[in-house]
Amino acid sequence: MTDDTSPGVSFNLLSEPWIPVLWRDGRWGRVGIRQALAEAGHIRQIALIAIARRCYSETGSRS
């Protein structure tokens, strides 16, 4: 994703770790989309609430 206010800054959602996951062995970590799909059998839970909170905090409060 390219931010219009910062030319040249990018973040690859496919490969860079941004999705919070709980692994089957109890460790927490972050993965990109490709890793999440490739290692889905080793992931116990994806922390969707954490993703939603981050999106909500970046867009501001809803009125």
C-alpha positions in Angstrom: 0.0 0.0 0.0 1.3 3.4 -0.9 0.4 6.3 1.4 -0.2 9.5 -0.7 1.5 11.7 1.9 4.7 9.6 1.9 5.9 8.9 -1.6 8.1 5.8 -1.9 6.7 4.2 1.3 5.1 0.8 0.8 3.9 -2.2 2.7 3.4 -5.6 1.1 0.3 -7.2 2.7 1.1 -10.5 1.1 4.6 -11.0 2.5 5.1 -8.6 5.4 3.9 -9.7 8.8 0.9 -7.8 10.0 -1.8 -10.5 10.9 -1.7 -11.4 14.6 -1.9 -15.2 15.0 -1.8 -17.7 17.8 0.2 -20.7 16.8 -0.8 -24.3 17.9 2.1 -24.4 20.3 0.8 -21.3 22.2 3.2 -18.7 20.7 1.8 -15.4 19.4 3.2 -13.9 16.2 2.5 -11.9 13.1 2.4 -13.3 9.6 1.7 -12.0 6.1 -1.2 -13.3 4.0 1.0 -15.8 2.1 2.5 -17.3 5.3 -1.0 -17.5 6.9 -2.3 -19.5 4.0 0.9 -21.7 3.7 0.9 -22.5 7.4 -2.8 -22.5 8.2 -2.6 -26.0 9.7 -0.2 -24.7 12.3 -2.3 -21.6 13.3 -4.8 -22.0 16.1 -6.4 -18.6 15.9 -6.2 -15.4 13.9 -6.7 -12.4 16.2 -9.4 -10.6 14.1 -10.3 -8.4 17.0 -6.8 -6.9 17.1 -7.1 -6.2 13.3 -10.5 -4.5 13.7 -9.2 -2.4 16.6 -6.2 -1.2 14.6 -8.4 -0.3 11.6 -10.9 1.5 13.9 -8.1 3.5 15.7 -6.6 4.6 12.4 -9.9 5.9 11.1 -10.9 7.7 14.2 -14.0 7.4 16.3 -17.4 6.8 14.7 -20.2 9.2 15.5 
